[in-house]
Amino acid sequence: MADASYIDPQSIVTLGGASVGVMAVANTFYYATGFPGRWSGLIISFAVVFLTNPPSGGLGLLLDVINGCVLFCTSLGISNTVLGGRAGSQGFKSTKAKGRTWNHDWWHD
């Protein structure tokens, strides 16, 4: 019979595994401490990328920043899909955007 473990070192280094891990830790951290999950998710995403692939030079640093952003956006998308994007919720969940007109001042909202 196959091993029934859900998370192992091989699965956590894939984009899907790391995204689920970031989502789970950010949501847990939010519910335990009240620290905004979006910020903790971003910090965790960059930590995962920089710890698993230390940058070597300027191009390596740029690629790690891009990979951290991709990991964060993927985990945020998974969180919004799983949680249904409930309006008015906090943490890693989405909030409902305000209605804006086409000439709204986007910078000073």
C-alpha positions as CSV (number, residue, x, y, z in Angstrom):
1,M,0.0,0.0,0.0
2,A,1.2,3.5,-0.8
3,D,2.3,6.0,1.8
4,A,-0.7,8.0,2.9
5,S,1.2,11.2,4.0
6,Y,-0.1,14.4,2.6
7,I,2.9,16.7,2.9
8,D,6.5,15.6,2.4
9,P,9.7,17.3,1.3
10,Q,9.0,16.5,-2.4
11,S,5.5,17.9,-2.4
12,I,6.2,21.1,-0.5
13,V,8.8,22.3,-3.0
14,T,6.3,22.3,-5.9
15,L,4.3,25.4,-6.7
16,G,1.0,23.8,-5.6
17,G,2.4,22.4,-2.4
18,A,4.2,25.6,-1.4
19,S,1.1,27.6,-2.2
20,V,-1.1,25.4,0.0
21,G,1.6,25.6,2.7
22,V,1.7,29.4,2.6
23,M,-2.1,29.6,2.6
24,A,-2.4,27.3,5.6
25,V,0.3,29.1,7.7
26,A,-0.9,32.6,6.8
27,N,-4.5,31.8,7.7
28,T,-3.5,30.0,10.9
29,F,-1.2,32.9,11.9
30,Y,-4.0,35.3,11.3
31,Y,-6.5,33.4,13.4
32,A,-4.0,32.9,16.2
33,T,-2.5,36.4,16.4
34,G,-4.8,38.7,14.4
35,F,-1.8,39.8,12.2
36,P,-3.1,40.5,8.7
37,G,-2.9,37.3,6.6
38,R,-2.0,39.1,3.4
39,W,1.2,40.5,4.9
40,S,2.1,37.3,6.6
41,G,1.4,35.4,3.3
42,L,3.7,37.7,1.4
43,I,6.5,37.4,4.0
44,I,6.2,33.6,4.2
45,S,6.2,33.4,0.4
46,F,9.5,35.3,0.1
47,A,10.9,33.3,3.0
48,V,10.1,30.0,1.3
49,V,11.7,31.1,-2.0
50,F,14.8,32.6,-0.4
51,L,15.4,29.7,1.9
52,T,14.9,27.0,-0.8
53,N,16.8,28.9,-3.5
54,P,19.3,31.4,-2.1
55,P,20.0,34.2,-4.7
56,S,23.3,34.2,-6.5
57,G,23.9,37.6,-8.0
58,G,21.5,40.2,-9.3
59,L,19.6,38.0,-11.7
60,G,19.1,35.3,-9.0
61,L,17.7,37.9,-6.7
62,L,15.4,39.2,-9.4
63,L,14.2,35.7,-10.1
64,D,13.6,35.0,-6.4
65,V,11.5,38.1,-6.1
66,I,9.5,37.1,-9.1
67,N,9.1,33.6,-7.8
68,G,8.0,35.0,-4.4
69,C,5.4,37.1,-6.0
70,V,4.1,34.1,-8.1
71,L,4.0,32.0,-5.0
72,F,2.1,34.7,-3.1
73,C,-0.4,35.3,-5.9
74,T,-1.0,31.5,-6.3
75,S,-1.6,31.0,-2.6
76,L,-3.9,34.0,-2.5
77,G,-5.9,32.7,-5.5
78,I,-6.2,29.3,-3.8
79,S,-7.3,31.0,-0.6
80,N,-9.9,33.0,-2.4
81,T,-11.2,30.0,-4.3
82,V,-11.4,27.8,-1.2
83,L,-12.9,30.4,1.1
84,G,-15.3,31.6,-1.6
85,G,-14.1,35.2,-1.5
86,R,-16.4,36.2,1.3
87,A,-16.9,39.9,1.3
88,G,-15.9,41.8,4.5
89,S,-13.6,39.0,5.8
90,Q,-10.1,39.6,7.0
91,G,-6.8,37.9,6.8
92,F,-5.9,36.1,3.6
93,K,-9.5,36.2,2.4
94,S,-10.7,38.7,-0.2
95,T,-12.6,41.9,0.6
96,K,-15.3,43.5,-1.6
97,A,-13.9,46.4,-3.6
98,K,-15.7,49.8,-3.5
99,G,-17.6,50.9,-6.5
100,R,-15.5,53.4,-8.6
101,T,-16.3,55.6,-11.5
102,W,-14.1,55.8,-14.5
103,N,-12.6,59.1,-13.3
104,H,-12.1,58.1,-9.7
105,D,-8.8,59.2,-8.0
106,W,-7.2,55.7,-7.6
107,W,-4.1,57.0,-5.9
108,H,-5.8,58.8,-3.0
109,D,-8.5,56.3,-2.0
